[in-house]
Amino acid sequence: MMRAQQERDGWPWGKLLWGLMGVFVVSGVLFQPLRADSTGESESESMASPDEIEERTEVEPEIPEDWQPLEHPELGFRVNFPPGQLRESIEPVETSLGMLEMYILGLEGDDKVYGVIVADFPDFFEVIPRETRFDGAIAGVLTNVRQRLVQDRQVALSGYPGRILLYEGQDGLIYQHHVYWVETRLYQTIAAVPAQFPQRQRAEFFESARPFFQSFSLTE
């Protein structure tokens, strides 16, 4: 498996980091349910019923030959990226819970963005209801949202719950954003493209990004 270039002094992630720091905001947002007026829909409308949760099929995705595999044993995941220079960084984030470290692995090129973000939360998070944790994580994401384009989807990865969001960010990008809670670890996978691109071009980008999302898997 290849290794990403490490940025000891940090890396200007630009588009990738915009708004994502909101997941770790102070002021206790992680413990507050989303308000209906923050999303334009009620909580009951934004959540799927349990029988609508999709279990991601554990099948080997079809990966283009020129894509690059990467495995991170310490953080327990593997994923494939398209060609390009991968960068990784660990960003300290000050929160109401204390200092947390956010691991970021990303690729930016031709105005397109791919990224994996991983953060470990304190052990006591395990006793917090999963829906509350998702509310907090999504509330953080919403700090970068101009409009949500479709209803969020509930999914599962190896039995662990997740959400898939599609939205336009305040930064002028259209995001497909997957969020998974694995015990007290939060995984996020992201692909984004400029909103100014024609709709067909955006659709082609997200279709081409399918191997990235499908290849993300847990190794622990």
PEUR-V188535 format. One record per run of one state. SS is the DSSP state (2 for helix, 1 for strand, 0 for the rest). FROM is the first residue (numbers start at 1). TO is the last residue. If there is no record, write none. Layout:
ss->(SS,SS)
from->(FROM,FROM)
to->(TO,TO)
This chain:
ss->(0,1,0,1,0,2,0,2,0,2,0,2,0,2,0,2,0,1,0,1,0,1,0,1,0,1,0,1,0,2,0,2,1,0,1,0,1,0,1,0,1,0,2,0,2,0,1,0)
from->(1,2,3,5,7,14,18,20,25,29,32,36,39,43,47,50,53,54,56,68,73,77,82,87,96,98,110,112,121,123,128,130,145,149,153,158,160,170,173,183,185,195,199,209,210,216,217,219)
to->(1,2,4,6,13,17,19,24,28,31,35,38,42,46,49,52,53,55,67,72,76,81,86,95,97,109,111,120,122,127,129,144,148,152,157,159,169,172,182,184,194,198,208,209,215,216,218,220)
